[in-house]
Amino acid sequence: GRPLGIAFDSAENLWVANAYIGLQKIDPSGAVTTAATVAEEVPIRYADDLVVTPNGKVYFSDASSKFSAAAVGSTLAASLLDLIEHGLYGRIIEYDPESKVTRVVMRDLSFANGVTAAPGGEFLLVAETGGYRVWKHWLAGEKAGQSEVLIDNLPGFPDNVHIGQNGRYWVGLTSPRSKILDDLANQPFKRKIIQRLPAFLRPNVVPYGHVLAINAAGEVLVSLQDPAGAYPATTGALETDDHLYVSSLTAPILARFNKAELGL
């Protein structure tokens, strides 16, 4: 398979969003079980990222219910097909390990991608890659079950979202926005033509590094950029007490930055 998102629960089970299979669990002994391959009678075709909330429930993204990563044979190729078509095939799924029941909590997203949660589990933050935005979906309180756009019109394609420190949520922007795709936003027929072109003629990832830190109100707190693309296709950032670890879709290494040198 293709494990894209991982998270531990309180019992030290490792939950895996496997793009080729669905939601899986690896228990402390190393035994692997497949927890979910279908949600609301629709196959999970591109499990992407996940988070385990304090109540033990698992929330994960099915990036595209149309373009199967396994059928296409590549997570990147499937994602590009979905983004070029700009259909609303993404969804966020809740899995309850106690009842073993899945439930779709968000739908009609243009490539549902990174998922994280508030420390207390009050809400989820969800990256909608094709919409250039991050959503807040409420799990508790008066707004429970409601979704709202937290930050919109991002300058690139948002990938993973990770909770950081001091109220920060880190968002990786894999590539700057594509002028071609933006210009054809309301022209689905032309998008389908582009989709059918040979891979080398389609819009592709532009070498550029960019991670943002936002707060729960959607305000940008930090913007770290690498216009030269020395560390390109940034997918996300993990913050520890002393360092910021930045992941990449294409780089052969995991980048580590000293937080003090970044002013964090």
Steps between C-alpha positions, in 0.01 A plus 500: 500500500588867532488623862453877489373594846578344838397568861512315831202463732510481881539120487811531280324370191637662186226609261594525134335676206607263223426655161472163328292322765316729742522544876723249677611432857831358620481381861800501739585142399529604135180331384333688215123519454299693243238705681316669212492474122151644444305795640129546432515230231771686306848339483785688664722553198768734632548500878735790556542634853353444845482611859392321818297725730503477883177294501672233290318566174703508180437765235659450161487645152393312190667739257307389193213256478544501120872467430627190675869518592526121469327487161714780359808343656632821650385736772651800318343410165158447660524831684591689183207345313264607777640852526490555125138387477417712807209278597367490854584138579674543836354423841586471868401177671452422868582151624392384845726214618241397759206454262717452188264736318607757240321828440567776247524832684614720208447449130524677162861609553746557217767248606463460877850483643659576838300456821581603855302579814498750783676372815165441670331361191256789464558532126686365199710698255485363145709598198302517176782489246301584187315781678821667628352517850478352847169414665400487865248227578347512845472177700370647826310798635216700348648470150553122514459354150551835327787588266644842419788625289786592733741646242439540126683601184832348604795564264558129444358151530457414872603149594542394863381686809675433833441643843803686634579695815367828640178477302669438166369269229751428223389473137728376224452647152622244248518730199400855402161540337472410133392791279374253241275323749382828652410639156304185421325481838154537344575313177467128582509393134844657444620351828402156376697562179810585707437190709525283188832647388822301551634546852794715386260754345274540805557760775735354759661578833714817488818482714432731794507462876233660718355427844259719694400515864146618568297527818151371578353825366668455160759774548843441344764503773806376309584463130822318409586491129768357273439662157811333357352160569813360664260308724192474278148357514461556873216291638493594867684589819533334840593725791689384810641702788821585315452418133267521203504193276381566145401217266516499121325310225816464293809571713700194615545644849296634791594862571560618857514865600604652831198688636713766666658584165151534352389729780248249636 
